[in-house]
Amino acid sequence: TPSTNVGGVFLCKREKMKKLYIVRHAQKEDEQIGRDDYDRELSVEGIKDAKNMAEYFASKKLPVDLIVASPASRTKKTAEIFAEALKYKKTIMLNEVLYMAFVNELLETISYTFDTVDSMLLVGHNPSLTALAITLVGFKEKFQMGAIMEIDFDCDSWIDICKENAKLVCYESPNK
């Protein structure tokens, strides 16, 4: 690693990277009259897909420093399923902004993350996640329910993330 001499003290520069995992909630229950969209739960199929994707993700043994999710029922449950599979013991950060978010609100949420966090799992909704994937890595598909995307950013601060330093590592969906 390169080092810098500052006042006779050599400081090693740490090569750092930020890693973002984007997860769309899995299949949700059908719409019901009189029931708010916010409260729609995962369907039986959705729970199965979320567990399968979470187990697949956990098998890669990638570090996750922070899980952030929309507090809507289906995203919260998806985040909990991932946390369990990852043996994530910290609190899942629920952020109301992630429900019905515009892409700039998602970017703001990500960029305001503490830099002590190197890897973040973000659980949210469409069309926001598709817009985020298009903005960051030029993704050309619709972000599928239950899918996960891994993006690496060649920077050491979340405030610096942008499409110029973003690299799509992988995209996996339950339907593949």
Phi, psi and omega per residue, in radians:
T1 nan 2.462 3.111
P2 -1.157 2.616 3.090
S3 -2.279 2.780 -3.126
T4 -2.170 2.387 3.108
N5 -1.565 1.952 3.136
V6 -2.083 1.881 3.119
G7 0.996 0.683 3.124
G8 1.446 -0.059 3.117
V9 -1.884 2.252 3.105
F10 -1.523 2.150 3.102
L11 -1.851 2.179 3.092
C12 -1.433 2.318 3.058
K13 -1.473 2.232 3.079
R14 -1.547 2.220 3.048
E15 -1.353 2.086 -3.060
K16 -2.144 2.792 3.091
M17 -2.570 2.538 3.026
K18 -1.776 2.459 -3.095
K19 -2.190 2.200 -3.141
L20 -2.047 2.220 3.013
Y21 -1.897 2.131 3.131
I22 -1.850 2.213 3.139
V23 -2.160 2.233 2.995
R24 -1.615 2.421 3.106
H25 -0.888 2.681 3.136
A26 -1.367 -3.099 -3.091
Q27 -0.892 2.313 -3.117
K28 -1.818 2.863 3.076
E29 -1.067 2.735 3.052
D30 -1.133 2.687 3.123
E31 -1.100 2.473 3.099
Q32 -2.209 2.424 3.125
I33 -1.090 2.320 3.115
G34 1.475 -0.032 3.123
R35 -1.930 2.242 -3.106
D36 -1.215 2.494 3.117
D37 -0.973 -0.654 -3.124
Y38 -0.979 -0.582 -3.056
D39 -1.622 0.011 -3.134
R40 -1.160 2.244 -3.097
E41 -1.521 2.996 2.976
L42 -1.225 2.519 3.048
S43 -1.340 3.003 3.090
V44 -1.027 -0.770 3.092
E45 -1.086 -0.693 3.135
G46 -1.112 -0.716 3.103
I47 -1.094 -0.759 3.129
K48 -1.088 -0.823 3.128
D49 -1.076 -0.766 -3.132
A50 -1.086 -0.747 3.124
K51 -1.119 -0.749 3.128
N52 -1.111 -0.775 -3.137
M53 -1.183 -0.675 3.128
A54 -1.141 -0.743 3.116
E55 -1.142 -0.735 3.094
Y56 -1.044 -0.819 -3.133
F57 -1.109 -0.783 -3.139
A58 -1.079 -0.576 -3.124
S59 -1.156 -0.358 3.120
K60 -1.363 -0.203 3.108
K61 0.923 0.745 3.086
L62 -1.532 2.473 -3.129
P63 -1.273 2.479 3.021
V64 -2.280 1.968 -3.121
D65 -1.483 -0.471 -3.051
L66 -2.628 2.377 2.991
I67 -1.984 2.188 3.115
V68 -2.117 2.338 -3.104
A69 -2.510 2.698 2.950
S70 -1.166 2.492 -3.141
P71 -1.392 0.019 3.069
A72 -1.017 2.577 -3.014
S73 -0.874 -0.853 -3.038
R74 -1.215 -0.599 3.135
T75 -1.348 -0.668 3.104
K76 -1.068 -0.781 3.130
K77 -1.131 -0.740 3.099
T78 -1.046 -0.779 3.124
A79 -1.078 -0.708 3.135
E80 -1.132 -0.674 3.120
I81 -1.129 -0.746 3.102
F82 -1.147 -0.748 -3.136
A83 -1.043 -0.741 3.138
E84 -1.122 -0.802 -3.127
A85 -1.117 -0.613 -3.112
L86 -1.492 -0.070 -3.042
K87 0.969 0.699 3.130
Y88 -1.385 2.038 -3.012
K89 -1.742 -0.148 -3.122
K90 -1.434 3.058 3.112
T91 -1.310 2.398 2.999
I92 -1.341 2.173 -3.133
M93 -1.439 1.994 3.112
L94 -1.620 2.241 -3.073
N95 -2.232 1.923 -3.105
E96 -0.970 -0.523 -3.115
V97 -1.059 -0.501 -3.071
L98 -1.234 -0.298 3.086
Y99 -1.478 2.114 -3.138
M100 1.113 0.608 -3.071
A101 -1.355 2.583 2.929
F102 -1.497 2.749 -3.088
V103 -1.008 -0.655 3.136
N104 -1.134 -0.545 3.095
E105 -1.242 -0.628 3.070
L106 -1.160 -0.788 3.128
L107 -1.070 -0.696 3.119
E108 -1.124 -0.775 3.120
T109 -1.025 -0.787 -3.134
I110 -1.169 -0.828 -3.038
S111 -1.216 -0.329 3.104
Y112 -1.564 0.164 3.116
T113 -1.302 2.478 3.102
F114 -1.039 2.450 -3.113
D115 -1.263 -0.148 3.025
T116 -1.226 -0.305 3.071
V117 -1.519 2.071 3.112
D118 -1.728 -0.410 -3.135
S119 -2.419 2.282 -3.067
M120 -2.259 2.402 3.033
L121 -1.853 2.081 -3.094
L122 -1.942 2.114 -3.113
V123 -1.945 2.077 -3.059
G124 -2.578 -2.684 -2.958
H125 -2.209 2.862 2.907
N126 -1.659 2.722 0.112
P127 -1.439 -0.024 -3.077
S128 -0.997 -0.793 -3.059
L129 -1.204 -0.649 3.065
T130 -1.096 -0.771 3.112
A131 -1.070 -0.701 3.118
L132 -1.116 -0.781 -3.133
A133 -1.143 -0.668 3.074
I134 -1.117 -0.818 -3.097
T135 -1.089 -0.780 -3.040
L136 -1.442 -0.724 -3.023
V137 -2.295 0.227 3.111
G138 1.116 0.538 -3.137
F139 -0.979 2.398 -3.015
K140 -1.910 0.117 -3.107
E141 -2.078 3.023 2.984
K142 -1.446 2.356 3.110
F143 -1.210 1.989 -3.055
Q144 -1.319 2.680 3.065
M145 -1.090 2.322 3.133
G146 1.451 -0.047 -3.094
A147 -1.364 2.787 3.094
I148 -2.349 2.420 3.109
M149 -2.168 2.424 3.090
E150 -1.986 2.193 3.124
I151 -2.208 2.296 3.029
D152 -1.779 2.444 3.077
F153 -2.045 2.211 3.134
D154 -1.476 1.276 3.128
C155 -2.821 2.911 -3.129
D156 -1.980 0.172 3.083
S157 -2.432 2.378 3.132
W158 -1.059 -0.495 -3.120
I159 -1.135 -0.365 -3.091
D160 -1.636 -0.008 -3.108
I161 -1.131 2.459 3.103
C162 -2.886 3.010 -3.100
K163 -1.139 -0.445 -3.140
E164 -1.220 -0.468 3.132
N165 -1.976 0.223 -3.139
A166 -1.663 2.461 3.092
K167 -2.369 2.150 3.077
L168 -1.258 2.091 3.138
V169 -1.583 -0.856 3.094
C170 -2.844 2.805 3.043
Y171 -2.421 2.159 3.137
E172 -2.263 2.454 3.073
S173 -2.282 2.781 -3.127
P174 -1.064 -0.419 -3.081
N175 -1.448 -0.082 -3.098
K176 -1.486 nan nan
